[in-house]
Amino acid sequence: MEQTKTILNPLIEKVRAILEPFGFKVYPFKVGRYNELIEEKYRLSVPDDTLGVLVLSIPDMWENAFIPFVKQQDWDNWNEEKNPLHECMIHHLDQVKQSFPEHDVEVMHQFEMPNGQAKILVQTAAHVAGAVYYYQRRDVTEQPWRVDEEMYGVSFHPVYGRWISLDGVFIFKDVLCPDLPQRAPKDVLPDRNERVELLEKIRNFRVPRKNADEHEEYLFSDLHRKIDIARRIKSS
Ligand code: B12
């Protein structure tokens, strides 16, 4: 195991240099801080001081990563069971893994659901990494909802609001980061009523740019239509 004081900054900078040009952002965190918040069944079986790196994408990812990826694919032979955006994520996150042959890196994608259970809870990971505040029911005082009403939490980015995707996490299994400072995420909605509104109806909120229309159309389409959209992009 390597202590990270000397290697942590260059390591994170290297991950940034690989991913940021494509519209991704990366944030380190200590896995123990993630594990201590969540139920046992979601915990990652690594020592508490293990280095995790959260990856999220901002709207630029569509033009910088997805469209170029789509243009490179052979759509006549596309496997119709594969989600093009997921394949794009696999491609880019694998580039990072391959750039660290000296380390034991596990890539966990947000869409991985072995046995129907998310492998990684990216909203909690993004919160402990200080990247994005994860607003949950528990963050609202005097809750206006029934106890049995399901309210999903929302990660709300200080700049892009909801126009982000929390894509996954790298676990550097052989890198310990006992001295990594914990950064609190920016609480951009300290007001109770704003939190209620966010959880009830995710809104646009002072954002510099939203997802492209085609990006949104993609996200809200079934797989068949997603592949059609990718084919349309390729031929445009
Ligand atoms: C399964 C899933 C769904 C399911 C169920 C949703 C759910 N939240 O359970 C369904 C299909 C309904 C769904 C729908 C959508 N989803 Co969804 N979904 C997921 C997925 C893959 C796993 C979520 C999960 O299983 N959570 C399990 C539950 C138990 O986790 P939890 O509620 O957060 O509870 C934990 C925390 O409370 C934590 N905890 C406890 N105490 C504390 C204290 C603190 C301080 C903290 C931080 C945490 C914490 O412990 C709990 C676990 O033990 C995630 C990606 C991922 N891998 O995380 C995306 C994800 C949550 N979905 C996302 C999106 C965008 C959507 C949709 C808008 C998609 C769409 N196009 O329609 C809809 C919106 C639904 C809605 N009304 O909000 C985004 C949310 C982004 C964001 N800004 O928050 C995610 C993160 C995917 C992504 N790429 O970014 N989704």
Residues whose N, C-alpha, C, O or C-beta is under 5 A from the ligand:
A	BS01	B12	L37 I38 E39 Q110 F111 A118 I120 L121 V122 Q123 T124 H127 Y134 Y152 G153 V154 S155 R162 I164 S165 L166 L219 F220
